[in-house]
Amino acid sequence: MGKVIAICISEKRGIQKTNIHEAKFIENFGIENDAHAGDWHRQISLLSYDKIKEFNEKGAGVIDGAFGENLVVEGFDFKQLPVGTKFSCNDVLLEMTQIGKECHTHCEIYKKMGECIMPKEGVFAKVLHGGVIKEGDELIMLK
């Protein structure tokens, strides 16, 4: 089981996301008002809180949403799970569709630290069933 630490969105692509603390997840679309939502396989991005914490211990000083992640979750090492893994949180059902992504342009985090964890630690998912998720909610991996 995991705990939702932050829920982040941005109104346009290419900028850091902001923690909104609670969001409406829309089936086969993503998070309401998020620039990355749409009818594609990367509707939601997830990143492990533990990986962000480790990165900050190296002096990164990043805040929630800095990597462009939608959900920060404590308790899962997402990149170790196979594509197709499903998660539930309240009424929301997510299916993992991709692990990592190519970084075409180096972000400010990369320029400062010489690396960025999102390309290798971040995962993506589709929303199979919508609902509302808020900070502190439990994210459950389904068998």
N, C-alpha and C positions, 0 to 999 in steps of 0.2 A: 504494500500500500504506500501511497505517496500523499503528501500534503501540498496543496496549491499555495505557493508563497506570493505570487504576483500574477496579474493578468494585464497584459500590455497591448496597446494598439497605436497606430500612427495614421494620420489622415492622408499622407502621401508616402510613396515609396522612397527609399534612399535616406530616410532620416531615422533617428533613434525613436523608439516607441516610448510611450508614457504609461505608467501604471494607473489603471482606472479602477482597480480593486474588485470590480464585478462586471460581468459582460454577458450579453445575449449571444449564444452560439446558434447559428442558423444552418439547418440541414443542407448539405451539399453546397455550402457557400463559405462559411467561416464565421468570424466574429463581426457582429454588426459594427459598422463604421470603421473597419480596419482596411487599409489600402491594399493588403495582400489577399483579401477575401475574393472569392470568385469560383467559377466552375472549373477547377483544376485540381491537381493532386497535392498541392502545397497550401491548403487553406489555413492551417494552423501550424505554428512552429513551437517546439517544446525544447527546453533546455534544463538540465539538472542544476538545482540550487547548489549542490555539493561541488560541481565543476566550476561554477561561478565563484564560490567561496575560495576554492583552491587557487583560482586565477587571481583573485583579489589579494590573497596572501603573498603573491609575487609582486605586489605593488600596483596592480592595474587600477584599482579604485573605481570600478564600474558600478553603475546602479541598475535597477531592474529596467529591462527594455533596451539597454545599451547595445546588445548584439542583434536587435531586431526580433527578439523572441516574443511570442505571444504568451506562453505559459511558462512560468518558472515553478518547478516542482521539486520538492525535497523527497528523497527516498528511492529514486530510480536512477540507474545509469542507462539512459535511453539508448546509447549507441551499442550496447551489448544485447539489445533485444532485436528479434527479427522483424523485417518488414511484414506487415499483416497483423502485428500485435494490436489487440483492441483494449481500449480503456473506457471506463465509465466514471462519470462524476455527476451525481444527481440524475437528471434525465438525459444528460449529454452522453453520446457514444462516439468515440473517436477511433479511427483505424490508422495506424502508422503506415506511411506510404514511401518514405525515403529517409535514409540516414546520411547526414551531412550534405554539403553542397559546395560547389566550386565558388571561390571568391574571385570574381573578375577584377574588382578594383579594391585595393587595400583600404580598409576603413581607418578611422582615427585611432581605434584601439590597436590595430596592427602597427600603425606608424609609431605609436608610443611604446608598445611592448615587443614588437618584432614577431608577434603571432596573434592569432584570434582563435578562440575556441569554437565559435559557431560552425565553421566549415567541417570540423571533425566530430564535435560533440552534439550539435543540434540535430533534431529530427523533425520530420514533417508529418502531418496527418490530415485526413479528410473528416468532416463532420457527417457521421452516418445518421445521427438523430440530434436534434437541437434541444436547447434549454438554457438555463442560467448557471454560471459558475461564479463563485466569489472566493476571495482569499480565505484560507483556512479550511476550505472544503477538501474532502478526501477523494483522491484519484485512485481507482482500483484497476489493476491489470486483470483482464479476463482470460480464462484458460481457453 
